[in-house]
């Protein structure tokens, strides 16, 4: 199977389509999930860039709590070992390795809210809440984040005040 995928990747590259093969796609997808669930909603709620969020100890504390709930749910629900803890992800990977590359970026979620569009919160933090519920776990920080974003999605007064 791997050889088939590698052959497809080679053909795509031959056609100048940037493509790669990832042996550990689950870890790659979970890293993307963790990045987005920590940064997108806080960027939308607080209105700061990713670098500004990373330099705010209260925001990083929230990130760590959201990440811890996610790590617990991923272990219990998907049986995938990821990071040792939320702190391990936030302070060992997100802040030192990923934020420097995207420090000036702003969350697309805030643009969705300001434009009156639904956000992807249901598929980020909401997925962690759903997984927690299925495994009789709790994810109160992620649940609160979902509620805050859903409140912003439905509040036209906030949208008009922002833009």
N, C-alpha and C positions, 0 to 999 in steps of 0.2 A: 504494500500500500504506500509506504513512504517513497519508494522509487517512482510510483505513478505520480504522486504529488510533486516530487522534485522535477519530473519531466515536464509537468504543466508549468511549474515556476520558470523553468528554463525557456519554454516557448513564450511565455508572457514577457520575459526579459528581452528575448530576441525581437519582440514587437515593441520594445521601448516602454513597456508597462511595468513600473516599479512593483516588484513582487518578491516576497520572501517566504520561506518555510520556517515554521516555529514548532520545534519539538514539544514545547510545553505551553501549548495554546491556552490551557485552563489558567495557568498562572498569569499569563499575559492579559487575558480577559479580566481576571480578578484584580490585577493591578490597575487596569483602566477603570473598573467599577469603583475601587477604593479611592482613586484619585478624584473621580467625579462626585462620589457621594460625600467626600470631605469638603471639596472646594465649591462646587456649583451652587448648592443652596446657601451656604454662608456668604458667598459672593453676591447672591441675589438679595439676601436679607440685609447684609451690612453695607453693600454697595462698594466694596473695595476691590482692588486688584488682588491677584493671588499672592503677590509679594507683600502687600499690606496685611492680608489675612495672616500670612506666615509670621509677620513681625508683631502680631497682637497675641499676647499670652492667653487671653481669654478665648480667642478664636481657636488657637492651637489646642487648648484644653478641650474645647468642644469637638474638634476634629478627632482627638485621641479617644474620646468617649464614643463617638459615632463609629470609629474604626474598631474599637474593642467589641462593640455589639456585633459588628459585621463579622469579625474574626470568629467570635463565638458561634454565630449562626451558620457561617460557612462550614465550620468544623462539624457542627451537629447535623446540619441539614444536607450538606453535599459531601460530607466525609472527605474533605480536602484540607490538608494541612497547608497553611499559608504562613503568616507571621506569628511570632510568639505571643504578641499582644498588640493592642492599638498603639501603645507607645512605641513599640518596635517598628510598626509601619510608619507612623507620623514622624518620629524623631530619627529613625534609622534610614528611611527611604524617601518619604514625601518631602520633608523640609530640606535635607541636605542634597538630594540627588535630582528631584523632579522640579521643585519650585524654582531653582535658579534658571531653568530653561524656559519657564513660563511666568516669571514674576510680574511682568507687565500686563498679562492677560486678565481680562474680565470675564466673568461667567456669562455664558450665553443665556442662562436661565433668567437673568435680570432683563435681558432684551426681550425674552418671551413675555415676561410679566408686564413690562412697559408697553408692549404691543398688543396686549390682551389675548395672547396665545396660551394654550396649556403648556406646561413644562414637562420635562421628563422625570419629575420627582417620583412618580409612581414606579418607574423602572430602576431607580437608584435606591434611595433611602426606603421607599415603599416596598421594594423587593426584600430588603432586610427585615422590615416589620412583618411582612407576610411569612417569611421563612421562620422568624421567631415564633409567630403564632402557631405555625404547623408543628413546631418542635417544643411547644410549651415553655418557651423562653420569653424573656422580656427584652424589648429594645426601646425604652422610654425616650432616649435622646433622639433617635431616628424618628420615632413616632411624632415627637414634638416638632422636629424639623419639617416633616411632611405636613403637619397641620399648619405651620406658619406659612409655608409656600402655598398651600391650597388657599389659605386666607388671602394671600397677596394676589393669587390668580383671579379670585372673584371680586376684588375690590377696585372698582373703577375710579373711586376717589383717589386712591393711591397712584394709579396709573396716570391720572390727569395731573396730579401734583408733581410727579416726577418728570413729566415730559410733555 
